């Protein structure tokens, strides 16, 4: 299945930025002498009041301990509801047939 940018445009945004020297960590300089990065933003609708913490973004990249984030609270009831909802989603997703969007 091909990728259709128009179908994802409300949820996906990207831009190219110069990487500040203090953040480059020794990255080789790009064209013009300044390292550049692609910043990708994914937007996902979540239920009101829910914050989803990612321990990492790119597979095999470094991860963080999300339980150590200052101000993060773990609500046991919400965690149970999330786990149950995810299990139901996985079950339903296994029954889906692929749909071409473009």
N, C-alpha and C positions, 0 to 999 in steps of 0.2 A: 504494500500500500504506500502511496506517495505521501509527501508532506504538503499540506495546504496551509500556507501562512495566513490566508484570509480567515479561515475557520478558527484560528487560534489568536488572532490579533488582539482581542480584548484581554486575553489572559497572559500574553507573552510580549515582552518588550526588551529591547537591547540597545546598547550604545557602545561606541568605542571611546575610551578615555586614555589620556596620558597617565602613566603610573608615577606618582610622586616618588622622588629619590629615596625618601625615608621608608617607603613601603616596597621598594624593588627587590630587596634582599639579594643583590648581586645579579639580577637578571640582565642578560645582554641587552645593550641598547638597541632600539629599533631604528627605523628609518628616521633621519633627522636628529638622532642622538637621544631621544626619549623613549623609554620602554612604553608600550601601549598594551591595554587590556580590553577585553570585551566583557561588558557587564550585562548579564542576562537577568531579567526580573520575571519571575513567575507569579501570577496572581491566582489565588484559588479561593472560591467562596467557602467560608466555614460558618458553622452555626454561631449566632450571636454570643459573644463572651468567651469563645473558644480560641485559644492560642496554640498553634501546633509548632513545636520546637523540632528543628532538624539537627541531628548530631553531625551531619555532613551533607555536602551537596553533590560532590563528584565521587563516583565509585572508586574505591582504593585510595582516596585522598585521606588526609588526616581528619580525625573526628574529635568532637569535644564531648565532655560529660554534661549533658543538658540539665541534669539534676543539680549541678553546681552553679547555674546561672542565678545571679542575684535577683531576688524578687519573684522567682518562679515558685508557684505553689502547686502541690500535687493533691488534687481532690480525689479521694479513693472512689467515691461514687461516680464521678466523671470518668475516671480511668477504667472502671468496670464497664460503664456504658460504652465508652470508646472501643474497648476490646471486643465487646459483644457486637457492636455495630460493624466493626472491621471484619469479624468472622462471618457475619451475614453478607457483607459486601463481597468477600472472597468467594463464598458459596454461590452467590448470584452471578458474579463475573464469570465463573467457570461454565455457566450455562449459556452465556451470550455468544451470538454469532458475529463475526466481524462485519462492520458496516463502513462502506466507503463514504467519506465525507466531502470529496471533491469530484 
